[in-house]
Amino acid sequence: MTIKAFLFASAAALSTASGAFAADAIVAAEPEPMEYVRVCDAFGTGYFYIPGTETCLKIGGYIRTEYRFGRDLSGTSDWNFHTRAQLEFEAKNDTEFGTLASKIALRTNTNDSDSSSNNTFLDEGYFDIAGFRVGMQYSWWDDDLSGETDAIASNETRHNAIRYQYEADTFKAGIAVEELEDAYDTKPGEHANNVGITGQISGTAGVFSAYLLGGYDVDTEEGAVRAIIYADLGPGQLGVYGAYATGANYYYEESEWTVGAQYELKINDKWAITPGAQYFNNIALSRNGEGFGGGDAWTGGVTVDYKITDGLRSKLSVQYHDEDDGDDEVFGFLRLQRDF
């Protein structure tokens, strides 16, 4: 074989080999497209889809600090600072039974700069579906007026509960069974491990809206009823309310009966001023906690709300309380709150 023939043969062999290796070459896979967070507008503003699911999530909360004043507010001191931080998660998605909604709210309260005094807890944790709500939630007794003069509920208004509420365009009706196990002594040496039943109906007609609420304390075998009526009048809203208790019970024990009113004057988008007054009849509980007696009392005051800017608002409340056979008292707070 000549040298020229040898070179041609070698080149042919190399060409064949390189073609074989090219056929077996490893090709890098293209990266999968990244799934960015998508806005979910099916349930209102602020929701986004959890990646890879059809569940919509909303994250929010607030930071609040306020200066409180009143007689012996903190020990023998007549003033106290209070700060709260709250983080809330709301998740919703459509199901064959309607919207499945849930809420988790984590709250931390502190009254001074000592971090050991912080109190962090589950403020709310429940789910809603087909009108039912199950879990830690606020009772309808927590619903009150926009001002700070009214006292129309007693004791803790947050419970583990099961409730059902029917809702139409202008009418709502519901019933709830609530576990009442907060610190509450109706009789000496007796502690709460109790059940309460509440029911509410509400409706709107033109400029009027009304709420009627009842609660029955199974342990004390006493109950209370409460009514609130709102009317949009002029540049604001009038609120009139009343409550009656058959005897001392978990839901209401401030007095045997009470009536009050407020008017929320909406000056503009930033300012609102709400004067109010409330009268209490038979404010003293009997020694065994079974009934009311004693004198009367009344409270009057004003609440001023001011929106400083988007997400930042303030509130000032000044109240005066006077009762038979008791000392007069001025109390209230100045609050700053950042919502997000």
Secondary structure, DSSP 8 states (H G I E B T S, - for coil): --HHHHHHHHHHHHHHHHHHHHHT--------------EE-TT-TTEEE-TTSS-EEEEEEEEEEEEEEEEEEETTEEEEEEEEEEEEEEEEEEETTEEEEEEEEEEEEESSS-GGG-EEEEEEEEEEETTEEEEEEE-GGG---SSS------S--EEEEEEEEEE-SSEEEEEEEEEE-SS--SSTT----EEEEEEEEEEEETTEEEEEEEEEETTTTEEEEEEEEEEEETTEEEEEEEEEESSS-SS--S-SEEEEEEEEEE-SSSEEEEEEEEEEE--EE-TTSS-EES--EEEEEEEEEEEEETTEEEEEEEEEEEETTS--EEEEEEEEEEE-
